[in-house]
Amino acid sequence: MTEARGSHKPPDLRLGALRRFAIAITVVNLLGHTILGFEPSWAQMFTSLFTAYGLELLLESIQARGEGRPPRYRGSFIALVNFLLPAHITGLAIGMLLYANDRLLPFAFAAAAAIASKALLTAPVGNGRRHFMNPSNFGLAASFLLLPETAATAVPYQFTALLSGAGDWIAPLVVVGTGSFLNTRFTRRMPLIFGWVATFALQAVVRHFLTGTALLPALAPMTGVAFVLFTFYMVSDPGTTPSAPRPQALFGAAVAATYGVFVGLHITFAAFYALCLVCGVRGIALHVSHYLAARASAAAVNVAASSRLEAPPVVASAATAQDGAST
């Protein structure tokens, strides 16, 4: 009985979080296109979604063949669904946050850039490698930077454009409630969220006193559904943020502080660029940390090898002394 209890496998929090995030963002998109009044079209959403699916499957097939293993999506329909959950979240996030008038190619480009960043921008973590850029955010930022005349963010009011009265309060409260549950129970990124929100408010106050920025307009983004979604579903991505509480809080604070600097420099899409920059700096830090750890390990091995090389003469001397004593 004790053995059975001890061998019980703990629940996979990552998979649970992915499934719930996927359900949540699917519901938001369906409501957005039927009730809320999203600006992007159904065609644009599906373009982003299917591009993410296709490229995720293609890259996994190439990697699996190179490593001589079966692709992770094979085996069952459930395995395929579980494998595509990250791509599903990325595709729908881009589909609702990008605006490109009636064009489809910017959505395909953003989704492709997002998925490709997972394969190209990686860093050593533990015994393997992991991507360090938030895929959805990277795809959006790449589109804003490289397609400045065709790509922009969807208007923030699209999340509540057709709501009125109690609906204006219910929508953000639902997002806050579900986001708090997911980030407390599954991703455990609440310290990061607290660091982000607190520093966002702080940077508004700092800009108010240093540059004369009106305080209430600087704080106003925090009252919108777009900010709440970015807080609970973008900046808190568990795959590209630290795990320990203190680094989490510092990460969130760094994104908000960088946002404040970018806004002060009149850089548009500041939140997306800020998150990209902080993720990039973290990726560089992971590489440097791995290099230093490998160097220290190599030095320790060299010291141990040198000690072993010096040991035989001592042993031989002791043996000689013993032989002399026995004679």
Buried (B, 14 or more C-beta within 10 A) or exposed (E): EEEEEEEEEEEEEEEBBBBBBBEBBBEBBBBBBEEBBBBBBEEBBBBBBBBBBBBBBEBBBEEBEEEEEEBBBEEEEEEBEBBBBBBBBBBBBBBBBBBBEEBBEBBBBBBBBBBBBBBEBBBBBEEEEBBBBBBBBBBBBBBBEEBEEBBBBBEBBBBBBEBEEEEEEEBBEBBBEBBBEBBEEBBBBBBBBBBBBBBBBBBBBBBBEEEEBEEEEBBEBEEBBBBBBBBBBBBBBBBBBBEEBEBBBBBBBBBBBBBBBBBBEEEEBBBBBBBBBBBBBBBEEBBEEBEEEEEEEEEEEEEEEEEEEEEEEEEEEEEEEEEEEEE
